Amino acid sequence: MSIKEIWRLLLVAVLMLVVCGCGRPALIGTEAAVYSRGALYAVYDKDLNSVYEASVKALEQLEIDVAEKNKDVFYAKVVGKVADGKTITIRMEPGADKVTELRINASTLGNEERSRAVYTKIQQNLRGFSK
């Protein structure tokens, strides 16, 4: 394989990454959730504070030890330790018009079942909060 062919393959690989994307999947509307690349992505039509409080409460209700809580006006993060030693990380970012983007990572490689269990609990808790 020549140097020229290697550069072409590298260029094709880079273009594929740019076109296909490596970030979160595109979500349509609010109250939607998509599991992709080891994380569950969701969008809520609630403010950051409401989603943050619902997330902390969800971990506590699932008997997951809340090991870390951080929040400011730009970002929030809650980390829980499960009894088997693995972690669940919930990251939140506010958007326009009181919309909050949420990402749930259950363990390093991801665990869709655990992510969805946390997501469901957060949804139940948000039913009690106002927009």
Residue pairs with C-beta under 8 A, 6 or more apart in sequence:
24 36
24 39
24 41
24 101
24 103
25 34
25 36
25 41
27 34
27 41
27 42
27 43
29 43
30 43
30 44
30 45
30 99
31 42
31 43
31 44
31 45
31 123
32 42
32 43
33 40
33 41
33 42
33 116
33 119
34 40
34 41
34 42
35 41
35 110
35 112
35 115
35 116
37 110
38 105
38 109
38 110
39 103
39 104
39 105
39 110
39 115
40 103
40 104
40 106
40 112
40 115
40 116
40 118
40 119
41 101
41 102
41 103
42 101
42 102
42 103
42 104
42 119
43 95
43 99
43 100
43 101
43 102
44 50
44 51
44 99
44 100
44 102
44 126
45 97
45 98
45 99
45 131
46 54
46 98
46 99
46 100
46 126
46 129
46 131
47 94
47 98
47 100
47 131
48 71
48 73
48 76
48 92
48 93
48 94
48 100
49 71
50 100
50 126
50 129
50 130
51 76
51 92
51 100
51 102
51 122
51 126
52 71
52 76
52 78
52 92
53 125
53 129
54 122
54 125
54 126
54 129
55 76
55 78
55 90
55 92
55 102
55 118
55 122
56 66
56 69
56 78
57 121
57 125
58 118
58 121
58 122
58 124
58 125
59 65
59 66
59 78
59 80
59 88
59 90
59 118
60 66
61 121
61 125
62 117
62 118
62 121
63 83
64 80
64 81
64 82
64 88
65 80
65 81
65 82
66 78
66 79
66 80
67 79
67 80
67 81
67 87
68 77
68 78
68 79
69 77
69 78
69 79
70 76
70 77
70 78
71 77
73 94
74 93
74 94
75 91
75 92
75 93
76 91
76 92
76 93
77 89
77 90
77 91
77 92
78 89
78 90
79 87
79 88
79 89
79 90
80 87
80 88
80 89
80 90
81 87
82 88
82 114
86 106
86 107
86 108
86 111
87 105
87 106
87 107
88 104
88 105
88 106
88 107
88 114
88 115
88 118
89 104
89 105
90 102
90 103
90 104
90 118
90 122
91 102
91 103
91 105
92 100
92 101
92 102
92 103
93 100
93 101
94 100
94 101
95 101
98 131
102 119
102 122
104 115
104 118
104 119
105 115
106 112
106 113
106 114
106 115
106 118
107 114
